[in-house]
Amino acid sequence: MRRLTLFCIPLVLAWSEMLPAQAARDSSAAGQRPTPLCYRARPKPACSAFILTNFGGYVVTGDFPVGVVVDWGWMANVSTRDAIGTSVFASFDPSPLRFRLGPAVRYRRWLPPSGSFEVAVGAPLVGPLGSTNDDVRGAVFGLVKWSPNEWFAVAARPELVHRPVFFCGGPTNTCTSEVQWRGRVPLGVEFGWVPGLALTVGGGVALLALASLFRFE
């Protein structure tokens, strides 16, 4: 009996030391509540949701080699590794003037320690100024993006556009039109967080300044 008592005493002491430690860990985990909405994008448990303020420059095919995309939205962390959300994108090709605006749905996979991989798909609702609805009717825009951190990313934005093509000639020199699908894959970089916000504001100011300049000339 004495041997059994001597054997049990260390076990009881060890158990009594483990209980407060486990309680402290449980209390700490319970007290770690994620921020409801973050501007600096981070996964759970740091953030429940976060805001997107993306600004990108892309090399594209066509009459002008550079295009600009502004993509702002909101995403919710549904787990420690996954986030889903929506955004509104605006793409602008300066020459010839092409402007498109529409919604998109997004999925992000967090990659430790601070990176992410993201895909999105959207459809434009507003097309180029002065154009018909054929330019955006049935069009689809995508996004494939890799980010090493919260403010910089390398991305591709494939698009499929339903656009009328005009043909002129023949004996009577008449012109006809035919609606065709046109696809392209712009490649570029995007900036988020504070840099994305600053570039969006700066780009908007520059665009207004250029519009005023051409207006008064």
Stockholm file with secondary structure:
# STOCKHOLM 1.0

chainA/1-217         MRRLTLFCIPLVLAWSEMLPAQAARDSSAAGQRPTPLCYRARPKPACSAFILTNFGGYVVTGDFPVGVVVDWGWMANVSTRDAIGTSVFASFDPSPLRFRLGPAVRYRRWLPPSGSFEVAVGAPLVGPLGSTNDDVRGAVFGLVKWSPNEWFAVAARPELVHRPVFFCGGPTNTCTSEVQWRGRVPLGVEFGWVPGLALTVGGGVALLALASLFRFE
#=GR chainA/1-217 SS CHHHHHHHHHHHHHHHHHHHHHHHHHHHHHHCCCBSSBSSCCCTTTBSEEEEEEEEEEECSSSSSEEEEEEEEEEEESSSSEEEEEEEEEEEETTTTEEEEEEEEEEEEEETTTEEEEEEEECCSBCSTTCCGGGTTTCEEEEEEEESSSSEEEEECCEEEEEEEEEEETTTTEEEEEEEEEEECCEEEEECHHHHHHHHHHHHHHHHHHHHHHHHC
#=GC SS_cons         CHHHHHHHHHHHHHHHHHHHHHHHHHHHHHHCCCBSSBSSCCCTTTBSEEEEEEEEEEECSSSSSEEEEEEEEEEEESSSSEEEEEEEEEEEETTTTEEEEEEEEEEEEEETTTEEEEEEEECCSBCSTTCCGGGTTTCEEEEEEEESSSSEEEEECCEEEEEEEEEEETTTTEEEEEEEEEEECCEEEEECHHHHHHHHHHHHHHHHHHHHHHHHC
//
